[in-house]
């Protein structure tokens, strides 16, 4: 399967679910009150289940944790600086700025897994597991902090700490990594149950994004959407490649880091914005546009990676 075919095979179902959610909301099925309740259920139950199972069972190479963690942290820091550098130009309010942040640094994990496996097969599974296990907690901590500071209404250090300690996604990340790094392990039955619940989070989350999409706002939000998309789909993969080269990461590590940096933002960005006071409509627009643009940008990134990796 060619790179383009693999990417389209992963992207088209995601986009179709967003469109389905938009249609269902316009037809008012199953009812206006359904979508906010579904979003809370995803936020407090399904996404945490996805994170606990994924992080608890990830194959981690202790020898590579340090260098890979440093590369991820530097990439996310550079992306964060790029987002905040745009604030004086875009003049966004707090909720919109928090949404720009999520649109600029979050990544669609399931899309990344599908692309890496389609392009490189199982030869990158261990590296990908390590990347995901380190990226997810860092991204979630950053997003919760930014939402708490700019969209939550209470910027005090105590309030920020409380937001971190009580956020279900952060709790899930800590729980999953703690199990992974300890002698404990998930019972197969529990792991299977969490996996089944977690798998429901992605399609339901995408339909929620579609239900929350306000088409006529796409034009009004074009500057923020273009800015977030430029950072996420163009600048961040270039930054990731430069950092990976500077830290002398292996070819597989560099490839996976760059691919994940080049992914469109995640469904969880919408759910998190909805629950923590961010501009969820802006996030829905960003996610929809980035998912569409990724069909063009990801093949270019993969082609350049192939060239540069020899």
Backbone torsions as a table, in degrees:
resi	resn	phi	psi	omega
1	UNK	NA	132.6	-180.0
2	UNK	-71.2	162.6	178.5
3	UNK	-57.3	-44.8	-178.2
4	UNK	-63.8	-43.7	179.9
5	UNK	-63.4	-40.4	180.0
6	UNK	-64.4	-41.1	-179.0
7	UNK	-68.8	-43.8	178.9
8	UNK	-63.9	-37.3	179.1
9	UNK	-63.5	-31.3	178.5
10	UNK	-84.5	-33.4	-173.8
11	UNK	-82.5	-41.4	-173.1
12	UNK	-57.9	-45.0	177.7
13	UNK	-61.9	-35.8	178.8
14	UNK	-63.6	-47.0	-179.3
15	UNK	-64.5	-38.1	179.9
16	UNK	-62.9	-37.4	179.0
17	UNK	-68.9	-35.7	175.2
18	UNK	-62.6	-45.5	179.5
19	UNK	-62.9	-40.2	178.3
20	UNK	-60.8	-44.1	178.6
21	UNK	-62.0	-40.3	177.4
22	UNK	-61.9	-44.3	179.4
23	UNK	-63.8	-44.6	-179.8
24	UNK	-61.8	-40.5	179.2
25	UNK	-66.4	-38.5	179.6
26	UNK	-68.5	-31.9	177.6
27	UNK	-84.5	-0.9	179.7
28	UNK	57.7	40.7	177.6
29	UNK	-116.8	134.5	-1.7
30	UNK	-84.4	4.7	178.0
31	UNK	150.1	154.1	-175.9
32	UNK	-61.9	-34.3	-177.7
33	UNK	-74.0	-15.1	-175.8
34	UNK	-66.5	-44.2	-170.3
35	UNK	-66.2	-44.8	176.0
36	UNK	-60.5	-37.0	178.1
37	UNK	-67.3	-41.0	177.4
38	UNK	-62.3	-41.8	-180.0
39	UNK	-61.5	-40.9	177.4
40	UNK	-64.8	-40.6	179.3
41	UNK	-63.6	-42.1	177.6
42	UNK	-63.1	-44.3	-175.3
43	UNK	-66.0	-43.5	-173.9
44	UNK	-93.5	-18.4	-175.6
45	UNK	-122.7	-58.3	-169.1
46	UNK	-73.2	-48.3	178.8
47	UNK	-64.0	-43.1	174.4
48	UNK	-57.5	-40.7	177.5
49	UNK	-60.9	-42.7	178.4
50	UNK	-59.8	-43.8	-176.7
51	UNK	-71.3	-44.3	-178.7
52	UNK	-60.6	-50.0	-178.0
53	UNK	-64.6	-43.9	-177.6
54	UNK	-65.3	-43.2	-177.8
55	UNK	-77.2	-34.6	-179.0
56	UNK	-67.7	-30.2	-174.5
57	UNK	-106.4	2.4	-179.4
58	UNK	-66.5	141.8	177.9
59	UNK	-84.9	108.0	-176.3
60	UNK	-105.4	136.0	175.4
61	UNK	-101.0	103.8	-175.1
62	UNK	-54.8	-32.2	-177.2
63	UNK	-68.2	-24.0	-176.3
64	UNK	-103.5	-1.0	-177.3
65	UNK	-61.3	-46.6	-176.8
66	UNK	-58.4	-59.4	-178.8
67	UNK	-61.3	-40.9	-178.9
68	UNK	-68.6	-41.5	178.3
69	UNK	-60.7	-42.0	178.9
70	UNK	-62.8	-43.7	179.9
71	UNK	-62.8	-42.8	179.6
72	UNK	-65.0	-46.4	-178.1
73	UNK	-61.4	-43.1	179.5
74	UNK	-66.1	-38.8	178.3
75	UNK	-63.4	-46.0	-179.8
76	UNK	-67.0	-36.7	177.4
77	UNK	-64.1	-43.1	178.7
78	UNK	-63.8	-42.4	176.8
79	UNK	-63.4	-39.4	178.5
80	UNK	-63.8	-43.3	178.3
81	UNK	-62.0	-39.4	179.0
82	UNK	-63.3	-41.0	179.1
83	UNK	-62.7	-50.2	-176.0
84	UNK	-71.2	-24.1	176.1
85	UNK	-67.2	-24.3	-179.6
86	UNK	-83.4	-15.2	-176.3
87	UNK	-55.8	-45.0	179.1
88	UNK	-62.5	-29.2	-179.7
89	UNK	-79.8	-41.1	-175.6
90	UNK	-85.8	-24.5	178.9
91	UNK	54.1	52.0	-179.4
92	UNK	-85.0	149.8	172.4
93	UNK	-76.4	175.8	-175.2
94	UNK	-57.4	-52.2	178.9
95	UNK	-58.9	-40.4	-179.8
96	UNK	-68.2	-38.4	178.2
97	UNK	-63.6	-41.1	178.3
98	UNK	-63.5	-33.6	178.0
99	UNK	-73.2	-38.1	173.9
100	UNK	-59.0	-40.4	179.4
101	UNK	-61.6	-47.1	179.2
102	UNK	-64.5	-38.7	178.7
103	UNK	-68.3	-20.3	-177.9
104	UNK	-93.4	-20.8	-175.6
105	UNK	-127.8	-19.2	-179.5
106	UNK	-72.8	160.2	-179.0
107	UNK	-138.6	148.7	-179.5
108	UNK	-84.6	98.5	-174.1
109	UNK	-56.4	-47.6	-175.2
110	UNK	-65.9	-36.1	175.6
111	UNK	-64.4	-42.4	178.7
112	UNK	-61.1	-43.6	179.0
113	UNK	-61.5	-45.7	-178.5
114	UNK	-61.2	-42.0	-177.5
115	UNK	-70.5	-46.5	-178.0
116	UNK	-60.8	-43.9	-179.6
117	UNK	-67.8	-39.4	-179.5
118	UNK	-66.1	-37.7	-175.9
119	UNK	-85.3	-43.5	-173.4
120	UNK	-115.1	-3.5	-179.6
121	UNK	70.5	-153.6	-175.3
122	UNK	-81.8	1.4	-178.1
123	UNK	-69.9	-15.8	-178.9
124	UNK	-110.9	9.0	-174.6
125	UNK	-61.6	-46.8	-177.6
126	UNK	-64.4	-44.2	179.2
127	UNK	-63.6	-42.9	-179.2
128	UNK	-63.7	-40.8	178.3
129	UNK	-60.6	-42.7	178.9
130	UNK	-63.7	-45.5	-179.9
131	UNK	-59.7	-47.8	-177.7
132	UNK	-63.4	-43.9	-177.9
133	UNK	-62.5	-30.2	-179.9
134	UNK	-90.6	-35.3	-177.7
135	UNK	-69.4	-45.6	-171.6
136	UNK	-58.9	-49.3	178.7
137	UNK	-62.9	-41.9	-179.0
138	UNK	-62.4	-45.5	-179.3
139	UNK	-64.6	-43.2	-178.3
140	UNK	-67.1	-40.0	176.7
141	UNK	-61.6	-46.2	179.6
142	UNK	-60.1	-45.4	-177.3
143	UNK	-68.3	-40.9	178.4
144	UNK	-64.0	-41.8	178.2
145	UNK	-62.2	-46.2	-178.3
146	UNK	-65.8	-43.4	177.7
147	UNK	-63.5	-41.2	179.4
148	UNK	-65.0	-39.1	-177.2
149	UNK	-74.9	-40.9	-170.8
150	UNK	-108.1	-17.4	-178.3
151	UNK	-123.0	-13.0	-174.6
152	UNK	-87.4	-14.1	175.8
153	UNK	90.4	-14.4	179.9
154	UNK	-131.8	101.0	-174.9
155	UNK	-88.0	7.8	-177.4
156	UNK	-66.5	155.5	-179.7
157	UNK	-60.7	-37.4	-179.8
158	UNK	-64.5	-42.0	179.8
159	UNK	-67.2	-39.3	178.3
160	UNK	-63.0	-42.7	178.8
161	UNK	-63.8	-42.0	178.6
162	UNK	-62.6	-39.1	178.2
163	UNK	-61.7	-41.0	179.1
164	UNK	-66.7	-44.8	-173.8
165	UNK	-72.3	-22.6	-177.1
166	UNK	-108.5	-2.5	-178.9
167	UNK	-73.1	127.4	-176.2
168	UNK	-64.1	-29.9	178.8
169	UNK	-72.6	-38.3	176.9
170	UNK	-66.9	-44.5	178.2
171	UNK	-58.6	-41.5	179.7
172	UNK	-65.1	-41.7	178.7
173	UNK	-61.9	-46.3	-179.6
174	UNK	-63.6	-42.8	-180.0
175	UNK	-62.4	-48.1	-178.8
176	UNK	-63.2	-45.8	179.5
177	UNK	-67.3	-36.7	179.0
178	UNK	-62.1	-42.4	177.5
179	UNK	-64.5	-42.9	-178.0
180	UNK	-62.0	-42.8	-174.1
181	UNK	-88.7	0.8	179.4
182	UNK	-108.4	171.9	176.4
183	UNK	-68.2	-10.5	-178.4
184	UNK	-73.9	164.1	174.0
185	UNK	-152.0	155.8	177.6
186	UNK	-72.7	135.6	172.5
187	UNK	-61.5	139.4	-178.5
188	UNK	-51.7	-38.3	179.5
189	UNK	-66.1	-42.5	179.5
190	UNK	-66.9	-42.8	178.8
191	UNK	-60.8	-41.6	179.9
192	UNK	-64.9	-42.3	179.1
193	UNK	-64.0	-43.2	178.1
194	UNK	-64.2	-38.6	-179.2
195	UNK	-65.0	-42.6	179.7
196	UNK	-63.8	-44.0	178.5
197	UNK	-64.4	-41.0	-179.1
198	UNK	-65.5	-36.1	179.8
199	UNK	-64.7	-25.1	178.3
200	UNK	-75.8	-21.0	-175.3
201	UNK	-64.1	-40.0	-173.7
202	UNK	-68.9	-54.5	-179.6
203	UNK	-64.2	-40.0	179.4
204	UNK	-67.4	-38.3	177.7
205	UNK	-63.9	-40.7	178.8
206	UNK	-65.5	-39.2	176.4
207	UNK	-66.3	-34.3	176.0
208	UNK	-65.2	-39.0	176.0
209	UNK	-59.5	-46.3	178.9
210	UNK	-62.1	-39.1	179.4
211	UNK	-65.4	-30.8	-179.0
212	UNK	-89.9	-2.1	-178.0
213	UNK	-74.4	127.7	176.3
214	UNK	-110.6	103.4	-171.1
215	UNK	-57.6	-43.6	-174.4
216	UNK	-69.7	-13.7	177.7
217	UNK	-83.0	-13.5	-179.3
218	UNK	-58.8	-40.3	178.4
219	UNK	-67.3	-42.0	-179.9
220	UNK	-67.1	-30.1	-177.0
221	UNK	-97.6	13.0	-170.3
222	UNK	-57.5	-38.7	-176.9
223	UNK	-64.0	-45.2	179.3
224	UNK	-67.8	-40.0	-179.4
225	UNK	-66.0	-44.7	178.5
226	UNK	-64.3	-40.3	-179.6
227	UNK	-63.7	-49.0	179.7
228	UNK	-62.9	-40.4	-179.1
229	UNK	-67.4	-37.6	178.9
230	UNK	-65.4	-41.6	177.8
231	UNK	-65.6	-49.6	-170.9
232	UNK	-72.1	-40.7	-171.5
233	UNK	-98.1	-15.2	-177.9
234	UNK	-120.4	-59.3	-173.3
235	UNK	-68.4	-45.7	-173.9
236	UNK	-63.5	-43.5	176.5
237	UNK	-63.2	-35.7	176.2
238	UNK	-65.3	-43.0	177.3
239	UNK	-62.1	-44.6	-179.4
240	UNK	-60.7	-41.1	179.5
241	UNK	-65.5	-42.2	179.6
242	UNK	-63.5	-42.4	-179.9
243	UNK	-67.9	-44.1	178.5
244	UNK	-60.3	-40.4	178.6
245	UNK	-67.0	-41.3	-179.6
246	UNK	-66.0	-33.2	179.7
247	UNK	-90.9	0.9	177.5
248	UNK	58.7	44.7	173.9
249	UNK	-68.8	158.2	178.6
250	UNK	-68.1	165.3	179.2
251	UNK	-59.6	-48.5	178.2
252	UNK	-60.1	-41.4	179.1
253	UNK	-63.0	-42.6	179.0
254	UNK	-63.2	-45.4	-178.9
255	UNK	-60.2	-47.4	-177.5
256	UNK	-68.0	-41.8	179.2
257	UNK	-60.4	-45.4	-178.3
258	UNK	-67.1	-42.2	179.2
259	UNK	-61.0	-45.3	-179.2
260	UNK	-68.1	-33.2	175.7
261	UNK	-66.3	-27.5	-176.0
262	UNK	-91.0	1.4	-177.4
263	UNK	-77.0	150.8	172.7
264	UNK	-65.6	163.2	-177.0
265	UNK	-64.3	167.3	-168.5
266	UNK	-97.8	158.0	174.6
267	UNK	-58.1	-36.4	-178.6
268	UNK	-62.0	-22.5	177.2
269	UNK	-61.6	-41.2	179.7
270	UNK	-66.9	-46.8	-178.2
271	UNK	-62.5	-42.8	-179.4
272	UNK	-65.1	-43.3	178.1
273	UNK	-62.8	-41.0	-179.0
274	UNK	-62.6	-39.9	-174.8
275	UNK	-86.1	-21.6	-174.5
276	UNK	-114.8	12.8	172.9
277	UNK	90.4	12.1	176.4
278	UNK	-76.8	175.3	177.6
279	UNK	-83.3	87.4	-173.4
280	UNK	-68.5	-29.6	177.7
281	UNK	-66.0	-39.8	176.0
282	UNK	-63.4	-42.3	178.3
283	UNK	-61.8	-41.8	179.6
284	UNK	-60.4	-41.3	177.6
285	UNK	-65.0	-44.2	178.8
286	UNK	-60.2	-46.2	-176.5
287	UNK	-63.8	-43.0	-179.2
288	UNK	-64.3	-47.8	-178.4
289	UNK	-66.1	-44.2	-179.2
290	UNK	-64.0	-38.5	178.8
291	UNK	-62.2	-38.2	178.4
292	UNK	-70.4	-45.2	-178.1
293	UNK	-65.8	-32.2	-177.7
294	UNK	-59.5	-24.9	177.0
295	UNK	-62.4	-25.4	177.5
296	UNK	-97.2	-40.0	-173.2
297	UNK	-75.8	-37.6	-176.9
298	UNK	-65.8	-41.0	175.2
299	UNK	-60.5	-35.4	177.5
300	UNK	-65.2	-45.1	179.0
301	UNK	-60.3	-45.3	-179.9
302	UNK	-65.1	-38.2	177.8
303	UNK	-64.4	-43.3	178.7
304	UNK	-66.1	-37.9	177.6
305	UNK	-62.1	-42.1	178.7
306	UNK	-61.4	-43.4	178.9
307	UNK	-64.3	-48.9	-174.5
308	UNK	-73.0	-25.8	179.3
309	UNK	-85.8	-2.8	177.9
310	UNK	75.7	NA	NA
